[in-house]
Structures are given as structure tokens and as C-alpha cells.
């Protein structure tokens, strides 16, 4: 290979690899805590309303912390989310997580997932998780299209009255943990509410 062609080849490889990164940090186990907010890093209240969101170290499934969502009035729903501002290459997303509920009435509890740029959204409404339930793992999945996807939002929500905890969320793309899937950063991530 001639030297100018070889140098161009190396430069092209470098530029391509600089756009694909090797690891996403997804704080789905809720263990990395922001000392300023006392909440897991990258997690925010997507919908405050009449709901409170607390870091719980007493009721946990795994590790030191879970997040508890509690209703305090009849506001339609409370949700918390984590934005993953990256674009991936793959076809099917799957979110798994553990949920515990207490006296959930006039609504349901669930984990949720939305792909910004795609009209795909799952919030576990059809699973109708209500009442009082001990820790159990739940799974939701949806198609993914990297040509139009801008970012991902995952989280948990509570509609109606009661209390829920969630813990140990894992996100997969085509069966691989999202932390092991190469990605491209998105210039302007968008947060969408459930």
C-alpha cells in the first residue's frame, strides 16, 4: 500500500472509531449517588405533581438503594427517568427491573421505556401491576431503529394512589447489556415524559 493511501486509511479508521465509544454508563442499579441531590446520578423527576421520590436504603432488592415513588394526592401519575443520550446499532431493546408495590389503587406501577425519534413507548400499563406485591422482576421490550432514534429514556412510574419501589434495572439491546454496546453521542438529547 502506498504511504499516502495508507495514511488516509489510518486517518479514516481513527475518525470512525472516535465517533463510536465502547461503553455507556447506565446507573440502573441506582448505586452511584449524587451528593447534591441525594438521588442516583442521571436520574430526574420526569413528572412531579403530587408524588414524592426518595432514595430508600431500607427497602431494597439489590445493593444499597432503591427508589420509592409515593402518591400524596390524586394527580394523574408520577414518573422518574434516566436519559441515555446515545444512538446505538441494533433492533430490539429490552428493559428488566425489580418492582415492589404497596396499596396501589386506581392505577398501576411499572417501569417504562421510550425511544426519542421513534413512536415506540412501553409503560407496563397492560401488565396492570396494582395492590401490594413483593419484589418481582418485570420485563418490557420494543423495536429499535438507529436511523431515526435520538436517545433513550428509561424509568419508573406510578399512577393512582399507593407506593412503589424499583431497583436493579438492566437495559439490553439485541440481548447485550447496553454497557457493552458501542454507541454514538447525540448532539441534543430530548426528554419525553411517559
Phi and psi restraints in degrees (value plus and minus 20) as a CYANA .aco file:
   2 UNK   PHI     -89.2   -49.2
   2 UNK   PSI     130.1   170.1
   3 UNK   PHI     -77.2   -37.2
   3 UNK   PSI     -69.3   -29.3
   4 UNK   PHI     -80.9   -40.9
   4 UNK   PSI     -59.0   -19.0
   5 UNK   PHI     -87.0   -47.0
   5 UNK   PSI     -61.9   -21.9
   6 UNK   PHI     -83.5   -43.5
   6 UNK   PSI     -62.5   -22.5
   7 UNK   PHI     -83.6   -43.6
   7 UNK   PSI     -60.3   -20.3
   8 UNK   PHI     -83.1   -43.1
   8 UNK   PSI     -61.6   -21.6
   9 UNK   PHI     -80.8   -40.8
   9 UNK   PSI     -65.9   -25.9
  10 UNK   PHI     -83.6   -43.6
  10 UNK   PSI     -62.2   -22.2
  11 UNK   PHI     -82.9   -42.9
  11 UNK   PSI     -62.3   -22.3
  12 UNK   PHI     -82.0   -42.0
  12 UNK   PSI     -63.1   -23.1
  13 UNK   PHI     -83.0   -43.0
  13 UNK   PSI     -61.5   -21.5
  14 UNK   PHI     -84.0   -44.0
  14 UNK   PSI     -66.3   -26.3
  15 UNK   PHI     -83.1   -43.1
  15 UNK   PSI     -63.1   -23.1
  16 UNK   PHI     -82.8   -42.8
  16 UNK   PSI     -63.3   -23.3
  17 UNK   PHI     -92.4   -52.4
  17 UNK   PSI     -44.6    -4.6
  18 UNK   PHI     -93.5   -53.5
  18 UNK   PSI     -37.9     2.1
  19 UNK   PHI    -109.7   -69.7
  19 UNK   PSI     -41.5    -1.5
  20 UNK   PHI    -125.2   -85.2
  20 UNK   PSI     102.1   142.1
  21 UNK   PHI    -123.0   -83.0
  21 UNK   PSI     140.4   180.4
  22 UNK   PHI    -111.5   -71.5
  22 UNK   PSI     -42.2    -2.2
  23 UNK   PHI    -167.7  -127.7
  23 UNK   PSI     110.2   150.2
  24 UNK   PHI    -114.1   -74.1
  24 UNK   PSI     119.2   159.2
  25 UNK   PHI    -118.1   -78.1
  25 UNK   PSI      90.0   130.0
  26 UNK   PHI    -133.1   -93.1
  26 UNK   PSI      95.7   135.7
  27 UNK   PHI    -104.7   -64.7
  27 UNK   PSI      32.2    72.2
  28 UNK   PHI     -95.0   -55.0
  28 UNK   PSI     -39.7     0.3
  29 UNK   PHI    -104.9   -64.9
  29 UNK   PSI     -24.3    15.7
  30 UNK   PHI      44.8    84.8
  30 UNK   PSI       0.0    40.0
  31 UNK   PHI    -111.3   -71.3
  31 UNK   PSI     -40.2    -0.2
  32 UNK   PHI    -109.3   -69.3
  32 UNK   PSI      86.1   126.1
  33 UNK   PHI    -124.0   -84.0
  33 UNK   PSI     115.7   155.7
  34 UNK   PHI    -103.8   -63.8
  34 UNK   PSI      96.2   136.2
  35 UNK   PHI     -85.0   -45.0
  35 UNK   PSI     -41.8    -1.8
  36 UNK   PHI     -94.5   -54.5
  36 UNK   PSI     -57.9   -17.9
  37 UNK   PHI    -124.0   -84.0
  37 UNK   PSI     -34.4     5.6
  38 UNK   PHI      37.2    77.2
  38 UNK   PSI      14.0    54.0
  39 UNK   PHI    -151.0  -111.0
  39 UNK   PSI     141.4   181.4
  40 UNK   PHI     -79.0   -39.0
  40 UNK   PSI     121.1   161.1
  41 UNK   PHI     -77.6   -37.6
  41 UNK   PSI     115.8   155.8
  42 UNK   PHI      58.5    98.5
  42 UNK   PSI     -18.0    22.0
  43 UNK   PHI    -122.5   -82.5
  43 UNK   PSI     113.8   153.8
  44 UNK   PHI    -157.2  -117.2
  44 UNK   PSI     139.9   179.9
  45 UNK   PHI     -95.3   -55.3
  45 UNK   PSI      95.4   135.4
  46 UNK   PHI    -100.9   -60.9
  46 UNK   PSI     -47.0    -7.0
  47 UNK   PHI    -172.1  -132.1
  47 UNK   PSI      89.4   129.4
  48 UNK   PHI    -101.8   -61.8
  48 UNK   PSI     -86.4   -46.4
  49 UNK   PHI      31.5    71.5
  49 UNK   PSI    -155.6  -115.6
  50 UNK   PHI    -117.3   -77.3
  50 UNK   PSI      14.3    54.3
  51 UNK   PHI    -141.0  -101.0
  51 UNK   PSI     128.5   168.5
  52 UNK   PHI    -133.9   -93.9
  52 UNK   PSI     130.4   170.4
  53 UNK   PHI    -146.8  -106.8
  53 UNK   PSI     101.2   141.2
  54 UNK   PHI    -153.1  -113.1
  54 UNK   PSI     127.4   167.4
  55 UNK   PHI    -101.0   -61.0
  55 UNK   PSI     104.9   144.9
  56 UNK   PHI    -134.7   -94.7
  56 UNK   PSI     105.2   145.2
  57 UNK   PHI    -126.5   -86.5
  57 UNK   PSI     -19.3    20.7
  58 UNK   PHI    -117.9   -77.9
  58 UNK   PSI     -60.3   -20.3
  59 UNK   PHI    -127.8   -87.8
  59 UNK   PSI      80.4   120.4
  60 UNK   PHI    -155.6  -115.6
  60 UNK   PSI     134.3   174.3
  61 UNK   PHI    -116.5   -76.5
  61 UNK   PSI     -60.3   -20.3
  62 UNK   PHI    -165.6  -125.6
  62 UNK   PSI     118.3   158.3
  63 UNK   PHI      55.3    95.3
  63 UNK   PSI    -169.0  -129.0
  64 UNK   PHI    -117.3   -77.3
  64 UNK   PSI     -43.9    -3.9
  65 UNK   PHI    -156.5  -116.5
  65 UNK   PSI     132.3   172.3
  66 UNK   PHI    -151.7  -111.7
  66 UNK   PSI     153.6   193.6
  67 UNK   PHI    -134.2   -94.2
  67 UNK   PSI     115.2   155.2
  68 UNK   PHI    -130.7   -90.7
  68 UNK   PSI     111.9   151.9
  69 UNK   PHI    -132.9   -92.9
  69 UNK   PSI     107.2   147.2
  70 UNK   PHI    -147.3  -107.3
  70 UNK   PSI     115.2   155.2
  71 UNK   PHI    -107.0   -67.0
  71 UNK   PSI     121.7   161.7
  72 UNK   PHI    -139.2   -99.2
  72 UNK   PSI     -28.6    11.4
  73 UNK   PHI    -176.1  -136.1
  73 UNK   PSI    -185.0  -145.0
  74 UNK   PHI    -113.2   -73.2
  74 UNK   PSI       5.4    45.4
  75 UNK   PHI     -79.5   -39.5
  75 UNK   PSI     128.5   168.5
  76 UNK   PHI     -75.8   -35.8
  76 UNK   PSI     -64.5   -24.5
  77 UNK   PHI    -184.9  -144.9
  77 UNK   PSI     140.3   180.3
  78 UNK   PHI    -144.4  -104.4
  78 UNK   PSI     117.5   157.5
  79 UNK   PHI    -162.4  -122.4
  79 UNK   PSI     129.3   169.3
  80 UNK   PHI    -150.3  -110.3
  80 UNK   PSI     125.6   165.6
  81 UNK   PHI    -164.6  -124.6
  81 UNK   PSI     143.9   183.9
  82 UNK   PHI    -145.8  -105.8
  82 UNK   PSI     104.1   144.1
  83 UNK   PHI    -111.0   -71.0
  83 UNK   PSI     113.0   153.0
  84 UNK   PHI    -135.5   -95.5
  84 UNK   PSI      75.7   115.7
  85 UNK   PHI    -103.8   -63.8
  85 UNK   PSI      38.1    78.1
  86 UNK   PHI    -156.3  -116.3
  86 UNK   PSI     141.8   181.8
  87 UNK   PHI    -136.5   -96.5
  87 UNK   PSI     115.0   155.0
  88 UNK   PHI    -139.7   -99.7
  88 UNK   PSI     149.8   189.8
  89 UNK   PHI    -132.8   -92.8
  89 UNK   PSI      97.7   137.7
  90 UNK   PHI     154.6   194.6
  90 UNK   PSI    -195.1  -155.1
  91 UNK   PHI    -145.5  -105.5
  91 UNK   PSI     -51.5   -11.5
  92 UNK   PHI    -155.7  -115.7
  92 UNK   PSI     104.4   144.4
  93 UNK   PHI    -116.3   -76.3
  93 UNK   PSI     125.2   165.2
  94 UNK   PHI    -160.4  -120.4
  94 UNK   PSI     110.8   150.8
  95 UNK   PHI    -136.3   -96.3
  95 UNK   PSI     107.9   147.9
  96 UNK   PHI    -141.5  -101.5
  96 UNK   PSI     122.0   162.0
  97 UNK   PHI    -185.9  -145.9
  97 UNK   PSI     143.7   183.7
  98 UNK   PHI    -123.0   -83.0
  98 UNK   PSI     117.6   157.6
  99 UNK   PHI    -151.3  -111.3
  99 UNK   PSI     121.9   161.9
 100 UNK   PHI    -149.0  -109.0
 100 UNK   PSI     119.7   159.7
 101 UNK   PHI    -148.1  -108.1
 101 UNK   PSI     137.6   177.6
 102 UNK   PHI    -161.4  -121.4
 102 UNK   PSI      96.0   136.0
 103 UNK   PHI      32.1    72.1
 103 UNK   PSI      24.2    64.2
 104 UNK   PHI     -98.7   -58.7
 104 UNK   PSI      98.1   138.1
 105 UNK   PHI    -152.3  -112.3
 105 UNK   PSI     137.9   177.9
 106 UNK   PHI      36.6    76.6
 106 UNK   PSI      12.1    52.1
 107 UNK   PHI     153.3   193.3
 107 UNK   PSI    -170.9  -130.9
 108 UNK   PHI    -176.9  -136.9
 108 UNK   PSI     146.7   186.7
 109 UNK   PHI    -136.0   -96.0
 109 UNK   PSI     132.0   172.0
 110 UNK   PHI    -193.2  -153.2
 110 UNK   PSI     145.2   185.2
 111 UNK   PHI    -112.8   -72.8
 111 UNK   PSI     137.0   177.0
 112 UNK   PHI    -161.3  -121.3
 112 UNK   PSI     141.1   181.1
 113 UNK   PHI    -170.0  -130.0
 113 UNK   PSI     117.4   157.4
 114 UNK   PHI    -160.0  -120.0
 114 UNK   PSI     119.4   159.4
 115 UNK   PHI    -125.2   -85.2
 115 UNK   PSI      94.4   134.4
 116 UNK   PHI     -91.1   -51.1
 116 UNK   PSI     111.9   151.9
 117 UNK   PHI      82.5   122.5
 117 UNK   PSI     -35.6     4.4
 118 UNK   PHI    -144.4  -104.4
 118 UNK   PSI     125.0   165.0
 119 UNK   PHI    -103.2   -63.2
 119 UNK   PSI      29.8    69.8
 120 UNK   PHI    -137.7   -97.7
 120 UNK   PSI     111.9   151.9
 121 UNK   PHI    -177.1  -137.1
 121 UNK   PSI     114.3   154.3
 122 UNK   PHI    -157.1  -117.1
 122 UNK   PSI     108.7   148.7
 123 UNK   PHI    -149.8  -109.8
 123 UNK   PSI       1.3    41.3
 124 UNK   PHI      45.6    85.6
 124 UNK   PSI      -3.7    36.3
 125 UNK   PHI     -78.7   -38.7
 125 UNK   PSI     -60.5   -20.5
 126 UNK   PHI     -87.5   -47.5
 126 UNK   PSI     -43.9    -3.9
 127 UNK   PHI     -97.0   -57.0
 127 UNK   PSI     -36.8     3.2
 128 UNK   PHI      28.6    68.6
 128 UNK   PSI      35.0    75.0
 129 UNK   PHI     -99.8   -59.8
 129 UNK   PSI      90.0   130.0
 130 UNK   PHI    -163.0  -123.0
 130 UNK   PSI     158.1   198.1
 131 UNK   PHI      59.6    99.6
 131 UNK   PSI    -171.7  -131.7
 132 UNK   PHI    -134.6   -94.6
 132 UNK   PSI     102.5   142.5
 133 UNK   PHI    -159.3  -119.3
 133 UNK   PSI     120.1   160.1
 134 UNK   PHI     -95.4   -55.4
 134 UNK   PSI     154.1   194.1
 135 UNK   PHI     -73.3   -33.3
 135 UNK   PSI     111.7   151.7
 136 UNK   PHI    -170.6  -130.6
 136 UNK   PSI     126.1   166.1
 137 UNK   PHI    -103.9   -63.9
 137 UNK   PSI     116.9   156.9
 138 UNK   PHI    -144.9  -104.9
 138 UNK   PSI     132.7   172.7
 139 UNK   PHI    -154.5  -114.5
 139 UNK   PSI     116.6   156.6
 140 UNK   PHI    -150.2  -110.2
 140 UNK   PSI     133.8   173.8
 141 UNK   PHI    -167.7  -127.7
 141 UNK   PSI     139.8   179.8
 142 UNK   PHI    -180.0  -140.0
 142 UNK   PSI     140.3   180.3
 143 UNK   PHI     -90.1   -50.1
 143 UNK   PSI     136.3   176.3
 144 UNK   PHI    -154.6  -114.6
 144 UNK   PSI     116.6   156.6
 145 UNK   PHI    -151.8  -111.8
 145 UNK   PSI      87.2   127.2
 146 UNK   PHI     -86.8   -46.8
 146 UNK   PSI     -37.6     2.4
 147 UNK   PHI     -88.4   -48.4
 147 UNK   PSI     -48.6    -8.6
 148 UNK   PHI    -141.8  -101.8
 148 UNK   PSI     -33.1     6.9
 149 UNK   PHI     -88.6   -48.6
 149 UNK   PSI     117.9   157.9
 150 UNK   PHI    -128.4   -88.4
 150 UNK   PSI     -59.2   -19.2
 151 UNK   PHI    -186.3  -146.3
 151 UNK   PSI     152.2   192.2
 152 UNK   PHI    -138.7   -98.7
 152 UNK   PSI     126.8   166.8
 153 UNK   PHI    -145.7  -105.7
 153 UNK   PSI     112.1   152.1
 154 UNK   PHI    -150.5  -110.5
 154 UNK   PSI     135.7   175.7
 155 UNK   PHI     157.7   197.7
 155 UNK   PSI    -178.3  -138.3
 156 UNK   PHI    -158.3  -118.3
 156 UNK   PSI     134.5   174.5
 157 UNK   PHI    -166.9  -126.9
 157 UNK   PSI     137.4   177.4
 158 UNK   PHI    -153.9  -113.9
 158 UNK   PSI     108.1   148.1
 159 UNK   PHI    -132.2   -92.2
 159 UNK   PSI     132.9   172.9
 160 UNK   PHI      55.5    95.5
 160 UNK   PSI    -169.1  -129.1
 161 UNK   PHI    -130.5   -90.5
 161 UNK   PSI     140.3   180.3
 162 UNK   PHI     103.3   143.3
 162 UNK   PSI    -175.2  -135.2
 163 UNK   PHI    -167.4  -127.4
 163 UNK   PSI     122.6   162.6
 164 UNK   PHI    -159.0  -119.0
 164 UNK   PSI     133.1   173.1
 165 UNK   PHI    -144.0  -104.0
 165 UNK   PSI     128.1   168.1
 166 UNK   PHI    -156.8  -116.8
 166 UNK   PSI     133.8   173.8
 167 UNK   PHI    -179.9  -139.9
 167 UNK   PSI     137.9   177.9
 168 UNK   PHI      33.7    73.7
 168 UNK   PSI      36.5    76.5
 169 UNK   PHI    -100.4   -60.4
 169 UNK   PSI     117.5   157.5
 170 UNK   PHI    -149.8  -109.8
 170 UNK   PSI     114.8   154.8
 171 UNK   PHI    -133.7   -93.7
 171 UNK   PSI     111.7   151.7
 172 UNK   PHI    -143.5  -103.5
 172 UNK   PSI     126.1   166.1
 173 UNK   PHI    -144.3  -104.3
 173 UNK   PSI      98.2   138.2
 174 UNK   PHI      31.7    71.7
 174 UNK   PSI      20.3    60.3
 175 UNK   PHI      65.0   105.0
 175 UNK   PSI     -24.9    15.1
 176 UNK   PHI    -123.0   -83.0
 176 UNK   PSI     118.3   158.3
 177 UNK   PHI     -75.9   -35.9
 177 UNK   PSI     118.3   158.3
 178 UNK   PHI     -79.6   -39.6
 178 UNK   PSI     -47.3    -7.3
 179 UNK   PHI     -86.0   -46.0
 179 UNK   PSI     -36.8     3.2
 180 UNK   PHI    -126.8   -86.8
 180 UNK   PSI     -13.6    26.4
 181 UNK   PHI    -122.0   -82.0
 181 UNK   PSI     107.8   147.8
 182 UNK   PHI     -80.2   -40.2
 182 UNK   PSI     129.0   169.0
 183 UNK   PHI    -164.5  -124.5
 183 UNK   PSI     146.3   186.3
 184 UNK   PHI    -140.6  -100.6
 184 UNK   PSI     113.9   153.9
 185 UNK   PHI     -83.9   -43.9
 185 UNK   PSI     129.2   169.2
 186 UNK   PHI    -121.2   -81.2
 186 UNK   PSI     117.1   157.1
 187 UNK   PHI     -84.3   -44.3
 187 UNK   PSI     -69.5   -29.5
 188 UNK   PHI    -148.4  -108.4
 188 UNK   PSI      69.6   109.6
 189 UNK   PHI     -85.7   -45.7
 189 UNK   PSI     128.7   168.7
 190 UNK   PHI    -138.4   -98.4
 190 UNK   PSI     115.7   155.7
 191 UNK   PHI    -122.0   -82.0
 191 UNK   PSI     104.1   144.1
 192 UNK   PHI    -135.9   -95.9
 192 UNK   PSI     118.7   158.7
 193 UNK   PHI    -104.4   -64.4
 193 UNK   PSI     131.3   171.3
